Amino acid sequence: MNPSTAQARVLVDELIRNDVRHVVLSPGSRNAPLSFALHEAATRGRLTLHVRVDERTAGFLALGLARGSGHPTAVTCTSGTAVANLHPAVLEARYAGVPLIALTADRPVELYRTGASQTVDQQRVFGLDTLQLPVAERRGGQNGLWRSLVCRAAATARAGGPVHVNVPFREPLVPDGDDSWPEDLDGRPFGMPWTRTAPRTTTSPHSTDHLGPRTLVVVGDTDRDLSDLAERAGWPVVAEPTGHGLRHGSLLLNAEGLPDHLRPDAVVVVGRATLSRGVLKLIASTPVVHVLSDDPEWPDPRFAATHTSADLVLSGEHEVDPDWLTGWQHADKAVADVVDDLLAEQPWPTGLHVARDLVAAVAPGTNLFLGSSNPVRDVDLVAAPRRDVRTHANRGVAGIDGSVSTAAGIALAQGPTYALIGDLTFLHDSNGLLIGPLEPRPDLTVVVVNDDGGGIFALLEQGSPEHADSFERVFGTPHGADLEALCRAHRVPHTAVRTPAELRRALDRPKGLTVVEIRVERGELRDLHARLKAAVSTAFQ
């Protein structure tokens, strides 16, 4: 057996022993040893292999698989620019704490700085410490080394990845039909990993002595649920769509000024609460801000944190103010009535209509992925939370790239999934529709709100009337793309929706990959949001 084949087979076997259930592969020459080893393992039913021709799509598919499964997921590619195309997904995994393993093939070191094809310095290419494997040689004493390094990589990923594993392969790169090797290449007995690692936890519970009854809980992008603690403490919860809280908590904080009877004396922040400017403004103006995080880089973009800890324990002397929670609940109900009235007066569809109606209509027990820019914000403003639907979003670095592929990965790992994304987000990852006939296909319905450009910018400073002369070309960026034709080219079913009833019919439980397109106008978007905030600001005064 040649050294590259031996090393690749050992690496794949040890990945499986470390609970890696899905691997995404982009084809290439230098990663051929891994391709052969992965195909053999998949054929034997030891793992599920997904093949994608675009490395950026492959990276985000692996990200979605890791999000959906909760297990480390590997993506592998050849050397050179292929590696760089994984960078966006690795960045999202880094800032969202997703257990992603970037398993990159490399040229051997003697080819560095020689002008050899597809050869670049791949050390720290992702800004991470690179777990560099040595070039395999035909000698004994390497099996334990290779397996130990894989265990280290998997442990790093489980602790809140990602991790970069770089493997230089020398030719020959294909199996030679000879299985002899100078040492035994087996792993530990009974399918156990070479090194079993216990999770390292940092627990420093902090009492709530410094948090009075008028405390507000803000939940950002996190899997952590503080509902039980908040309920016992009598604290209202304002959560981004991936969490659970008041229906319109974010809208309350984004309206024109919070009345005194709703203004908190303290805020508990869980996760990265970066979606709403109103929420960030409240955090910055509150005297006591307690951030719950076990990461030394705790989230605090407004530099307002007065306390941080990994956990929070309710003090035995904690005082509950029943009027505090009731006041927020009454305000939330008043805002819900305002939202319903305003949307009833506005012709359907707008992004707000679609967000509200889609979240209400998706099948229970399914998953929902929200694209960045307007879709996740529209859901945040007007949709009623669903505890029977698991909601995901790429909020680590909040990019629009890779959204179709991330949603596909979630669907392949967790089951039927809906995605709500904008047209630019869809076009940015149209290669997510490119799934070969031999590949597992996700049960995924992608709902595209198409306003022919960058509607999010209409709501920002550059969308104000004084910038009208430059807005359309450099911010609005109309594209005129025919999404139906694009779907047809990929042999993906496409449905154009024009009414609420058609949308409800299109949202049957996902089966296979389909695209639902809803065309909306963005000319009145800024005015609609301004009217919404103005109406809300008068509803709870």
C-alpha positions as semicolon CSV with decimal commas, in nm:
position;residue;x (nm);y (nm);z (nm)
1;M;0,000;0,000;0,000
2;N;0,137;0,344;-0,086
3;P;0,175;0,594;0,203
4;S;-0,096;0,838;0,088
5;T;-0,356;0,561;0,069
6;A;-0,257;0,424;0,411
7;Q;-0,276;0,764;0,575
8;A;-0,612;0,853;0,415
9;R;-0,772;0,524;0,521
10;V;-0,656;0,571;0,880
11;L;-0,777;0,932;0,893
12;V;-1,125;0,840;0,766
13;D;-1,152;0,545;1,004
14;E;-1,057;0,760;1,302
15;L;-1,298;1,037;1,201
16;I;-1,579;0,781;1,210
17;R;-1,465;0,659;1,552
18;N;-1,486;1,021;1,671
19;D;-1,854;1,045;1,579
20;V;-1,816;1,219;1,243
21;R;-2,129;1,100;1,064
22;H;-2,131;1,324;0,757
23;V;-1,845;1,428;0,529
24;V;-1,874;1,668;0,235
25;L;-1,627;1,615;-0,050
26;S;-1,528;1,845;-0,334
27;P;-1,341;1,651;-0,602
28;G;-0,979;1,716;-0,686
29;S;-0,651;1,548;-0,763
30;R;-0,449;1,607;-0,446
31;N;-0,731;1,492;-0,218
32;A;-0,782;1,173;-0,423
33;P;-0,656;0,948;-0,139
34;L;-0,927;1,087;0,089
35;S;-1,187;1,058;-0,187
36;F;-1,118;0,687;-0,233
37;A;-1,118;0,623;0,142
38;L;-1,440;0,818;0,197
39;H;-1,617;0,643;-0,090
40;E;-1,519;0,304;0,052
41;A;-1,646;0,400;0,400
42;A;-1,972;0,533;0,259
43;T;-2,024;0,220;0,049
44;R;-1,988;0,013;0,368
45;G;-2,246;0,231;0,542
46;R;-2,002;0,375;0,796
47;L;-2,074;0,739;0,712
48;T;-2,286;0,952;0,480
49;L;-2,090;1,113;0,198
50;H;-2,205;1,426;0,015
51;V;-2,028;1,542;-0,303
52;R;-2,038;1,903;-0,425
53;V;-1,837;2,048;-0,712
54;D;-1,817;2,398;-0,558
55;E;-1,599;2,424;-0,246
56;R;-1,783;2,726;-0,108
57;T;-2,113;2,538;-0,137
58;A;-1,948;2,230;0,015
59;G;-1,826;2,430;0,313
60;F;-2,169;2,571;0,391
61;L;-2,336;2,234;0,336
62;A;-2,099;2,091;0,598
63;L;-2,181;2,385;0,823
64;G;-2,553;2,308;0,793
65;L;-2,495;1,938;0,857
66;A;-2,298;2,022;1,172
67;R;-2,566;2,267;1,287
68;G;-2,844;2,023;1,225
69;S;-2,679;1,712;1,368
70;G;-2,485;1,871;1,653
71;H;-2,193;1,645;1,562
72;P;-1,856;1,737;1,411
73;T;-1,881;1,738;1,032
74;A;-1,587;1,735;0,793
75;V;-1,546;1,898;0,454
76;T;-1,253;1,803;0,235
77;C;-1,106;1,955;-0,078
78;T;-0,792;1,971;-0,288
79;S;-0,515;2,227;-0,247
80;G;-0,478;2,588;-0,363
81;T;-0,776;2,815;-0,425
82;A;-1,009;2,529;-0,332
83;V;-0,901;2,575;0,029
84;A;-0,963;2,950;0,018
85;N;-1,321;2,886;-0,096
86;L;-1,392;2,718;0,240
87;H;-1,302;3,035;0,427
88;P;-1,652;3,193;0,446
89;A;-1,800;2,878;0,602
90;V;-1,507;2,847;0,842
91;L;-1,556;3,209;0,951
92;E;-1,925;3,147;1,020
93;A;-1,838;2,831;1,213
94;R;-1,575;3,019;1,414
95;Y;-1,809;3,293;1,532
96;A;-2,115;3,070;1,571
97;G;-1,934;2,786;1,750
98;V;-2,021;2,519;1,493
99;P;-1,814;2,194;1,502
100;L;-1,673;2,206;1,148
101;I;-1,357;2,021;1,043
102;A;-1,185;2,162;0,734
103;L;-0,981;1,867;0,606
104;T;-0,766;2,011;0,329
105;A;-0,525;1,826;0,104
106;D;-0,190;1,989;0,037
107;R;0,123;1,952;-0,171
108;P;0,428;1,824;0,019
109;V;0,653;2,094;0,160
110;E;0,927;2,042;-0,100
111;L;0,691;2,191;-0,361
112;Y;0,635;2,515;-0,170
113;R;0,779;2,825;-0,340
114;T;0,870;2,630;-0,653
115;G;0,589;2,746;-0,880
116;A;0,429;2,403;-0,864
117;S;0,065;2,397;-0,977
118;Q;-0,207;2,458;-0,718
119;T;0,050;2,508;-0,445
120;V;0,014;2,779;-0,183
121;D;0,112;2,807;0,183
122;Q;-0,197;2,668;0,357
123;Q;-0,072;2,714;0,713
124;R;-0,313;2,941;0,905
125;V;-0,498;3,022;0,582
126;F;-0,821;3,047;0,787
127;G;-0,666;3,250;1,068
128;L;-0,676;2,938;1,287
129;D;-0,395;2,730;1,425
130;T;-0,347;2,459;1,163
131;L;-0,324;2,099;1,275
132;Q;-0,056;1,996;1,027
133;L;-0,011;1,627;0,954
134;P;0,332;1,504;0,849
135;V;0,378;1,359;0,504
136;A;0,316;0,985;0,521
137;E;0,613;0,753;0,470
138;R;0,638;0,379;0,423
139;R;0,759;0,293;0,775
140;G;0,618;0,191;1,108
141;G;0,521;0,415;1,400
142;Q;0,272;0,641;1,222
143;N;-0,070;0,485;1,291
144;G;-0,090;0,615;1,648
145;L;0,031;0,959;1,541
146;W;-0,230;0,995;1,266
147;R;-0,512;0,873;1,487
148;S;-0,410;1,089;1,782
149;L;-0,411;1,402;1,566
150;V;-0,761;1,321;1,437
151;C;-0,881;1,284;1,798
152;R;-0,734;1,624;1,879
153;A;-0,914;1,777;1,581
154;A;-1,248;1,621;1,675
155;A;-1,212;1,730;2,037
156;T;-1,139;2,087;1,926
157;A;-1,447;2,086;1,703
158;R;-1,670;1,948;1,978
159;A;-1,546;2,222;2,210
160;G;-1,682;2,484;1,969
161;G;-1,493;2,444;1,640
162;P;-1,395;2,492;1,368
163;V;-1,059;2,324;1,323
164;H;-0,828;2,312;1,022
165;V;-0,653;1,982;0,947
166;N;-0,400;2,009;0,663
167;V;-0,276;1,687;0,503
168;P;0,009;1,694;0,249
169;F;0,002;1,396;0,014
170;R;0,288;1,272;-0,204
171;E;0,222;1,079;-0,522
172;P;0,103;0,816;-0,593
173;L;-0,243;0,939;-0,495
174;V;-0,451;0,635;-0,593
175;P;-0,468;0,285;-0,439
176;D;-0,222;0,035;-0,587
177;G;-0,404;-0,287;-0,497
178;D;-0,146;-0,388;-0,237
179;D;-0,268;-0,389;0,128
180;S;0,067;-0,464;0,292
181;W;0,210;-0,209;0,537
182;P;0,501;-0,216;0,786
183;E;0,270;-0,191;1,092
184;D;-0,083;-0,275;1,198
185;L;-0,316;0,010;1,093
186;D;-0,612;-0,093;1,308
187;G;-0,770;0,141;1,561
188;R;-0,872;0,068;1,918
189;P;-1,094;-0,236;1,984
190;F;-1,473;-0,214;1,961
191;G;-1,467;0,091;1,734
192;M;-1,346;0,323;2,009
193;P;-1,148;0,639;1,930
194;W;-0,773;0,628;1,974
195;T;-0,796;0,884;2,254
196;R;-1,119;0,936;2,445
197;T;-1,161;1,299;2,550
198;A;-1,401;1,420;2,818
199;P;-1,565;1,759;2,755
200;R;-1,397;2,046;2,936
201;T;-1,655;2,270;3,098
202;T;-1,612;2,609;3,257
203;T;-1,878;2,667;3,520
204;S;-1,872;2,978;3,732
205;P;-2,230;3,032;3,846
206;H;-2,311;3,382;3,958
207;S;-2,601;3,470;4,186
208;T;-2,864;3,727;4,089
209;D;-2,801;3,949;4,393
210;H;-2,702;4,237;4,163
211;L;-3,009;4,189;3,940
212;G;-3,327;4,341;4,074
213;P;-3,686;4,262;3,983
214;R;-3,685;4,503;3,686
215;T;-3,447;4,291;3,477
216;L;-3,488;4,215;3,107
217;V;-3,343;3,903;2,941
218;V;-3,209;3,949;2,588
219;V;-3,146;3,627;2,394
220;G;-2,930;3,651;2,084
221;D;-2,797;3,377;1,858
222;T;-2,757;3,082;2,095
223;D;-2,896;2,738;2,169
224;R;-2,918;2,825;2,537
225;D;-3,268;2,864;2,683
226;L;-3,320;3,082;2,991
227;S;-3,700;3,052;2,987
228;D;-3,719;2,860;3,315
229;L;-3,494;3,102;3,507
230;A;-3,673;3,405;3,358
231;E;-4,015;3,265;3,448
232;R;-3,916;3,202;3,809
233;A;-3,755;3,546;3,834
234;G;-4,048;3,729;3,675
235;W;-3,831;3,868;3,394
236;P;-3,958;3,929;3,040
237;V;-3,754;3,780;2,754
238;V;-3,675;3,952;2,425
239;A;-3,531;3,696;2,184
240;E;-3,402;3,687;1,830
241;P;-3,588;3,442;1,601
242;T;-3,356;3,153;1,691
243;G;-3,473;3,182;2,055
244;H;-3,806;3,218;2,236
245;G;-3,951;3,526;2,399
246;L;-4,219;3,791;2,364
247;R;-4,377;3,802;2,020
248;H;-4,281;4,161;1,944
249;G;-4,009;4,234;2,198
250;S;-3,762;4,348;1,934
251;L;-4,022;4,573;1,771
252;L;-4,092;4,731;2,109
253;L;-3,725;4,816;2,148
254;N;-3,695;4,951;1,793
255;A;-3,990;5,190;1,825
256;E;-3,958;5,559;1,902
257;G;-3,851;5,547;2,266
258;L;-3,931;5,301;2,544
259;P;-4,166;5,435;2,814
260;D;-4,031;5,457;3,169
261;H;-4,251;5,177;3,303
262;L;-4,086;4,934;3,057
263;R;-3,728;5,053;3,100
264;P;-3,515;4,792;3,283
265;D;-3,268;4,850;3,563
266;A;-3,061;4,553;3,446
267;V;-3,021;4,336;3,137
268;V;-2,908;3,975;3,113
269;V;-2,761;3,901;2,769
270;V;-2,736;3,544;2,641
271;G;-2,569;3,479;2,306
272;R;-2,471;3,731;2,042
273;A;-2,754;3,984;2,025
274;T;-2,649;4,166;1,707
275;L;-2,965;4,163;1,496
276;S;-3,144;4,473;1,627
277;R;-3,011;4,825;1,669
278;G;-3,284;4,896;1,924
279;V;-3,172;4,605;2,141
280;L;-2,809;4,716;2,125
281;K;-2,909;5,072;2,212
282;L;-3,101;4,950;2,518
283;I;-2,806;4,740;2,635
284;A;-2,574;5,038;2,603
285;S;-2,804;5,259;2,813
286;T;-2,876;5,012;3,096
287;P;-2,662;5,050;3,412
288;V;-2,623;4,676;3,487
289;V;-2,549;4,436;3,200
290;H;-2,473;4,071;3,284
291;V;-2,343;3,865;2,991
292;L;-2,375;3,486;3,015
293;S;-2,088;3,324;2,826
294;D;-1,823;3,060;2,888
295;D;-1,603;3,214;2,617
296;P;-1,322;3,454;2,714
297;E;-1,436;3,656;2,410
298;W;-1,778;3,725;2,559
299;P;-2,021;3,912;2,330
300;D;-2,026;4,283;2,419
301;P;-2,018;4,501;2,104
302;R;-2,128;4,813;2,296
303;F;-1,868;4,764;2,576
304;A;-2,150;4,779;2,831
305;A;-2,100;4,455;3,026
306;T;-2,067;4,503;3,401
307;H;-2,067;4,129;3,484
308;T;-1,995;3,808;3,295
309;S;-2,022;3,445;3,402
310;A;-2,081;3,103;3,253
311;D;-2,401;3,047;3,451
312;L;-2,656;3,232;3,661
313;V;-2,827;3,104;3,975
314;L;-3,139;3,268;4,116
315;S;-3,068;3,420;4,457
316;G;-3,271;3,289;4,750
317;E;-3,370;3,646;4,837
318;H;-3,474;3,734;4,484
319;E;-3,768;3,974;4,476
320;V;-4,037;3,941;4,206
321;D;-4,229;4,245;4,080
322;P;-4,549;4,108;3,921
323;D;-4,621;4,441;3,752
324;W;-4,290;4,429;3,564
325;L;-4,359;4,115;3,360
326;T;-4,728;4,199;3,324
327;G;-4,643;4,543;3,186
328;W;-4,426;4,391;2,913
329;Q;-4,688;4,130;2,829
330;H;-4,961;4,394;2,795
331;A;-4,736;4,607;2,574
332;D;-4,656;4,303;2,360
333;K;-5,027;4,232;2,311
334;A;-5,094;4,596;2,218
335;V;-4,815;4,587;1,961
336;A;-4,950;4,261;1,814
337;D;-5,283;4,434;1,750
338;V;-5,105;4,727;1,584
339;V;-4,904;4,496;1,359
340;D;-5,212;4,300;1,253
341;D;-5,405;4,620;1,174
342;L;-5,122;4,774;0,976
343;L;-5,055;4,463;0,769
344;A;-5,427;4,422;0,704
345;E;-5,432;4,770;0,548
346;Q;-5,119;4,705;0,338
347;P;-5,161;4,519;0,006
348;W;-5,016;4,167;0,013
349;P;-4,732;4,078;-0,029
350;T;-4,454;4,258;0,154
351;G;-4,159;4,098;0,327
352;L;-4,337;4,153;0,659
353;H;-4,650;3,973;0,533
354;V;-4,447;3,679;0,409
355;A;-4,246;3,652;0,732
356;R;-4,558;3,652;0,949
357;D;-4,755;3,413;0,728
358;L;-4,471;3,170;0,663
359;V;-4,379;3,125;1,029
360;A;-4,746;3,066;1,110
361;A;-4,792;2,814;0,830
362;V;-4,485;2,588;0,839
363;A;-4,551;2,231;0,950
364;P;-4,485;2,150;1,317
365;G;-4,175;1,946;1,391
366;T;-3,984;2,093;1,096
367;N;-3,689;2,331;1,074
368;L;-3,676;2,690;0,955
369;F;-3,365;2,861;0,823
370;L;-3,368;3,241;0,797
371;G;-3,142;3,426;0,558
372;S;-2,952;3,736;0,661
373;S;-3,060;4,091;0,569
374;N;-3,436;4,149;0,564
375;P;-3,586;3,798;0,610
376;V;-3,448;3,736;0,959
377;R;-3,531;4,094;1,059
378;D;-3,886;4,070;0,925
379;V;-3,942;3,753;1,128
380;D;-3,788;3,927;1,429
381;L;-4,031;4,218;1,397
382;V;-4,369;4,060;1,319
383;A;-4,377;3,680;1,340
384;A;-4,516;3,488;1,637
385;P;-4,252;3,250;1,782
386;R;-4,305;2,877;1,726
387;R;-4,176;2,636;1,991
388;D;-4,266;2,341;1,769
389;V;-4,031;2,461;1,492
390;R;-3,653;2,477;1,532
391;T;-3,519;2,800;1,383
392;H;-3,167;2,848;1,248
393;A;-2,972;3,138;1,099
394;N;-2,612;3,208;1,008
395;R;-2,563;3,483;1,266
396;G;-2,197;3,414;1,343
397;V;-2,081;3,668;1,089
398;A;-2,427;3,726;0,936
399;G;-2,321;3,690;0,573
400;I;-2,563;3,612;0,291
401;D;-2,331;3,358;0,129
402;G;-2,394;2,986;0,152
403;S;-2,753;3,013;0,277
404;V;-2,910;2,762;0,037
405;S;-2,634;2,512;0,115
406;T;-2,658;2,565;0,492
407;A;-3,032;2,506;0,479
408;A;-2,975;2,193;0,269
409;G;-2,730;2,063;0,528
410;I;-2,979;2,121;0,809
411;A;-3,245;1,935;0,609
412;L;-3,013;1,641;0,539
413;A;-2,921;1,616;0,908
414;Q;-3,252;1,696;1,077
415;G;-3,529;1,638;0,826
416;P;-3,783;1,860;0,646
417;T;-3,674;2,223;0,642
418;Y;-3,799;2,557;0,513
419;A;-3,570;2,847;0,423
420;L;-3,680;3,210;0,396
421;I;-3,423;3,415;0,205
422;G;-3,395;3,717;-0,021
423;D;-3,324;3,719;-0,393
424;L;-2,961;3,833;-0,363
425;T;-2,897;3,569;-0,098
426;F;-3,050;3,308;-0,328
427;L;-2,844;3,417;-0,628
428;H;-2,529;3,430;-0,416
429;D;-2,560;3,057;-0,349
430;S;-2,743;2,933;-0,657
431;N;-2,483;2,654;-0,672
432;G;-2,659;2,518;-0,367
433;L;-2,916;2,389;-0,617
434;L;-2,647;2,194;-0,800
435;I;-2,686;1,845;-0,655
436;G;-2,574;1,547;-0,862
437;P;-2,809;1,257;-0,934
438;L;-2,608;1,021;-0,710
439;E;-2,630;1,247;-0,404
440;P;-2,878;1,245;-0,114
441;R;-3,133;1,519;-0,174
442;P;-3,269;1,737;0,106
443;D;-3,638;1,781;0,186
444;L;-3,611;2,158;0,159
445;T;-3,852;2,431;0,050
446;V;-3,668;2,755;-0,026
447;V;-3,897;3,060;-0,013
448;V;-3,739;3,354;-0,198
449;V;-3,872;3,704;-0,135
450;N;-3,768;3,873;-0,461
451;D;-3,755;4,252;-0,458
452;D;-3,502;4,263;-0,744
453;G;-3,211;4,387;-0,538
454;G;-3,083;4,485;-0,197
455;G;-3,393;4,587;-0,008
456;I;-3,210;4,592;0,326
457;F;-3,026;4,909;0,223
458;A;-3,354;5,094;0,176
459;L;-3,397;5,074;0,555
460;L;-3,049;5,204;0,637
461;E;-2,899;5,551;0,622
462;Q;-2,805;5,517;0,256
463;G;-3,172;5,462;0,174
464;S;-3,275;5,811;0,284
465;P;-3,407;6,051;0,014
466;E;-3,092;6,264;0,001
467;H;-2,899;5,967;-0,138
468;A;-3,154;5,880;-0,405
469;D;-2,923;5,967;-0,698
470;S;-2,668;5,700;-0,608
471;F;-2,888;5,449;-0,427
472;E;-3,024;5,230;-0,704
473;R;-2,698;5,147;-0,877
474;V;-2,462;5,093;-0,584
475;F;-2,704;4,980;-0,311
476;G;-3,031;4,875;-0,472
477;T;-2,840;4,671;-0,734
478;P;-3,131;4,546;-0,948
479;H;-3,042;4,227;-1,131
480;G;-3,346;4,130;-1,338
481;A;-3,260;3,760;-1,303
482;D;-3,517;3,500;-1,404
483;L;-3,529;3,273;-1,100
484;E;-3,769;3,031;-1,264
485;A;-3,527;2,978;-1,554
486;L;-3,241;2,932;-1,308
487;C;-3,436;2,664;-1,123
488;R;-3,530;2,497;-1,450
489;A;-3,161;2,478;-1,546
490;H;-3,098;2,288;-1,221
491;R;-3,411;2,073;-1,264
492;V;-3,551;2,212;-0,939
493;P;-3,930;2,271;-0,921
494;H;-4,027;2,639;-0,902
495;T;-4,357;2,789;-0,788
496;A;-4,456;3,155;-0,821
497;V;-4,684;3,267;-0,536
498;R;-4,916;3,567;-0,562
499;T;-5,168;3,522;-0,278
500;P;-5,167;3,410;0,088
501;A;-5,367;3,100;-0,007
502;E;-5,107;3,003;-0,269
503;L;-4,833;3,048;-0,012
504;R;-5,007;2,819;0,237
505;R;-5,046;2,552;-0,032
506;A;-4,680;2,585;-0,127
507;L;-4,579;2,529;0,234
508;D;-4,689;2,169;0,257
509;R;-4,438;1,956;0,444
510;P;-4,118;1,971;0,234
511;K;-4,048;1,673;0,013
512;G;-3,747;1,706;-0,211
513;L;-3,590;2,037;-0,309
514;T;-3,830;2,307;-0,430
515;V;-3,819;2,686;-0,471
516;V;-4,111;2,918;-0,400
517;E;-4,077;3,272;-0,534
518;I;-4,275;3,574;-0,410
519;R;-4,221;3,902;-0,593
520;V;-4,248;4,214;-0,378
521;E;-4,185;4,584;-0,433
522;R;-3,915;4,763;-0,239
523;G;-4,013;5,118;-0,338
524;E;-4,239;5,154;-0,033
525;L;-4,029;4,949;0,205
526;R;-3,876;5,240;0,395
527;D;-4,213;5,412;0,439
528;L;-4,382;5,089;0,556
529;H;-4,124;5,028;0,829
530;A;-4,140;5,391;0,938
531;R;-4,519;5,371;0,968
532;L;-4,490;5,045;1,162
533;K;-4,249;5,190;1,417
534;A;-4,453;5,508;1,453
535;A;-4,772;5,307;1,514
536;V;-4,599;5,086;1,769
537;S;-4,458;5,383;1,959
538;T;-4,811;5,508;2,030
539;A;-4,956;5,167;2,117
540;F;-4,804;5,124;2,461
541;Q;-4,758;5,480;2,587
